[in-house]
Amino acid sequence: MAFRVLWVGWMLVMMSGCARTRAVSPREDDAAWTEVRSRHFRVLTNVEAQTATHAALELEALRGAVSRLWGGDEDISGSMDVVLLRDAADLEALVPGISLTS
């Protein structure tokens, strides 16, 4: 039981770490941003639409697994915005002061 709680907690942290609540404005030299929607996620990205669709499907599968582990049979409504970036440089451009490189 403790493992299940730890696993669910870890998965929720991983999912929320990818979420953003504010709108993203692309840099001037970036390609167009794409939005892909699934039942519970809205993926905003500057990568190919196929990659964004695959990410949304993976997030839905992960959400379903966490829901089953949690023991919930009912579907909780609502959606989460997720920003999928091409690389760490894009994150550094969007969030000034963050550095992911050593």
ABEGO torsion letter per residue (X at the ends): XAAAAAAAAAAAAAAAAABBABBBBBBAABBBBBBBBBAABBBBBABBAAAAAAAAAAAAAAAAAAAAAAGBABBBBEBBBBBBBABAAAAAAABBGBBABX
